[in-house]
Amino acid sequence: MADENRKRFLLTLAYDGRIFEGWQSQVSGNTIQDHLLKALQGVCPLVSAVHGAGRTDAGVSALAQQAHFDAPGSARLSCRNWQQALNAHLPAQIRVVGCEQVNPDFHARFDATGKTYRYRLYVGDVLPPLEFGLAWQVKNTLDRDLLRQAVQLFAGRHDFRAFSANRGDGHDEMRNAHRTIKSTEVIENDQHSMIDLRFSGEGFLYKMVRFLAGSAVRCAQGKLPQLELERLLAGVDFPEKAPFCAPPDGLMLEEVFYPGSKSITSSSSA
């Protein structure tokens, strides 16, 4: 945007991803990015693009996705005005829960230093209807100790190539697959029927969290030996992949982190 008086805004978005085709714009127009850009242009036609902190897959939800856009100086809307106007244009399943003006050189994706994802499991006999599409129902008995051991294995810096899907863009063999997982958690609640797996790290590969969750569950079911998990984590047998990728249903982006210990979450106010 050539306007020297342009203003850059950072939005915090929460969305129920069940009916959308992910974050990244698609020909169908039914993605979070597509709906958000349409809403932005409905408020100010001169807005030409919106950039997210990262992609979420089809069916994946978010509590605090981050995205920035540039508005011309002539658009004299406050952060609160932007939030209210965008929510009036967006589907009810997508909400702007925070808006702030940031420096013109800030970038929602490239300035991010880490993210936290949660993967939700339901291990009861009957999945509550309000959890449909938001949790993966695992009916087989899970060994909780094995589940915790498997999840703990992922902490630290590893080659996660075996725990990611190929994009098929011709760069899979050359792509750096080393990532650092700073912390992992296994949280039980709701009479032990609901289990949250939480992963915080500097960055994640394509479908990586779903592979981590799927592998940990298979380990806890006795279907994947821990030694096999450790071998895959060593990253020495490319292009071998972990044997199971969990469905998108239970995955949610919880937080995005930025420099200076600045954590922008769904509690950000307009």
N, C-alpha and C positions, 0 to 999 in steps of 0.2 A: 504494500500500500504506500503510495507516494506521499501522502499527507504527512508533513513533518509534525503536525500536532496530534497525530494518531495516539490513541490510548490502548494499552494492552490490559485485558482483564483475564483473571484466572477463575474458572468456575469449578465448584465442587459438585459432582453429580452422583445421585443415587438412582439406581434403576433395577427393576425386575426384568431380567434378561430372557425370561422364558419364551416370549413371543417374538423376540428380535433375532436377527441373523448376525449377532456379534456387534463389535464396535466399528470395525473398518467399513468404510463406504462400499456399497455393492450396487450393481445395476438395478436390483430390485427396489432399492431405496428404503428397505426396511431394516436399517441398522441404527445404532445410537448416534453415530456421527452424522448420518443422513438426516435424521429427525432433528438433531440439534442445529445443524446448519440451516435447515429449512426454517426453524423457529427464529434463529438469529436474523436471517434475511427478511422474515416477516416483520421483525422489529426495526431493522435497519438494512435496506437492500444493498448498501455499500460494503457490508461484511462479506468477504469472499472465501474465507476458509476458517476451519477450527481444527486444532491439533490436540490430540489426547496424550496422556502420560504413557499409554500403552494400549495394546489391543486386548479385548476380551472376546472369547469365542462365542459362537451361537449358543444361546441358552444360559450363558454365564451372567450372574448379577454383580452389582457393585454397591457398596455403601459409600465409597469416597473415590470415585474416578475423578481425575483432574483433567481439565482441558482449557486451553487459552485461545483467545481470538483478538483481533485488532479491530477497533472501531475508529471511525474518522473523528477528528476534533469537533466537527459540527454536530455530532450525536451527543447531546448534553444530558445523558442519563447517568444517574448515580448508580452505585453498585446495587442498591436495593431496588431501584427502578428496573435495572436489567433482570434481576432475579424474578421480580413479579411479572414482567412482560414476557419473559421466556417461558415461565411456568404456565402462562395463559395460552401459549402457542404449542406447548409440548403435549404428547400423550400422557395420560395420568400415570403410566408406568415409568415415566422418566421425570425426575424432579431436580431442579437446581436448588441445592440446599445451602450453597454459599457462593459469594462472589466478592472478589477484591481486585483492585487495580494493582498491577505489578510493573516492574521496570520494562521498558520496551524491548530489551534484549533477553528477557526471561523466556524459557521454553519449557512447557509442561513435560515434554518427554526427555529432552537432553539434559535438563538440570536435575532430574530425579536421581536420587542416590539409592533408592531402595523401595521395596513394596512389601506389604503383608497380604497374604492370601489365606482364606479359610476354606477348608473342605469339610462339609457336614455329612456324617453318616447317621442312618437310623437303623438300629438293630432290633427293634421290636417286631412283633408279628403283624401289626396293622399300622401302616403308614398314615399319620394324621392327614386329612385332606388338605389342610392349609400348608403342609410341608411338601405337597406334590410338586415336583420340579425344582424344589429347593434343597432336597436331601437325597442321597443315594441310599435306598433301602437294601441292606445287606442281611439276608435271612440266615445265612450260615453262622454258626457260633464263632465268635472271635475270641482268641486268646488275648486278653488285654495286655499282659506282660510282653508277649511277642509283638503286639502292635506298637507299644511304646519303644521297644528295642529297635524295631525297624525304622520308625520315624526318627529316632535319635541318630541312627546311622547317617542320615542325610545332612546333619549339621556339619559345618566346616566348608572348606573349599575342595571341590571335586570336579572331575570331568563328568558332566551329566548327559553326555551324548546319548547314552542308552535310554535315558529317561526323557526323551523329547521326540516329537514327530518331525519327519522331514518335510520341508516346505515345497520341495520339488522345484526350486528356482535355479538349480544349477550350482548353488553355493554350499550345499549341505556338507560336503567333504572338507571344505576350507573353513567353515564357520567355527569360531572359537566356542567350545562348549563348556569351558570352565566357568563355574559360578560359585559364589560364596553364600551359603545359607547361614545366617547369623544366629537364628534360634528356631527351635521347633517345639510344639506343645501338643499334648493330647488332653483334651478337656472333656470330661464326662458330666452330663447333667440329665435332668428329666428322668429320674429313677434309673439312670444308666442306659436308657434307651437311645439317647442322642449323644453322639460323640463328635467333637470338633477337632479336626487336625489343622494346626496353624503353622504356617511357614513364613518366616521373615528373611529377606535376602536382598542382595544388591541388584539382582536382576534374575529373570526367569526365561527359559527357552520356550519354544512353541509347545504347548500342551504339557509342559514339564510338571506342574503341580498335579495334574490329573494322573500322570504316570507315577509320581511319587505316592499319591494316595492309593492308586490301584495296586501298586507293588506292596505297600505296607499292609493292605487288607489281605492280599493273597498270602503274605507271610503269616499273618495272624490266623488265617484259615488253615494253615499247614500245607498250602499248595505251592509255596515258593520257599525253599530253604534259605535261611539267613546267609549261609555261605555263598549261595548263588546270587543273592542280592549284593553282597560285598564284591563279588567278582564283576558284576555288571557296573557297579559304582566305580571300579578301578579304571573303567574306560579303555580297555586294551583290545577289544574285539569289534571295533566298528566294521560293518554297520549293524551288528547285533543290537536288538532292542529289548527292553523289558517286556515281558509277555502280556501285560494288561494295562490299558489306559482306562481309568475310571470315567464314567459318563459326566457330562457337563453339569448335571443337575445340582450337585452339592457345592459347586465352586463359587466363591464370592471374593471380589477384590475389596479388602477392608481399608487399607491405608496406602498412601504414597508419601515418601519422605523426600525432603529437599535439604540443601546444605544449611549449615548453621544450626543443626538440631531442630530445624523447623519441620514439624509434622502437620500436614494439612489433612484434617479428617472431617467426617460429617458434622462435627460440632462447630465448624467454621461459620461465623455469622456474616450476614450480608453487610 
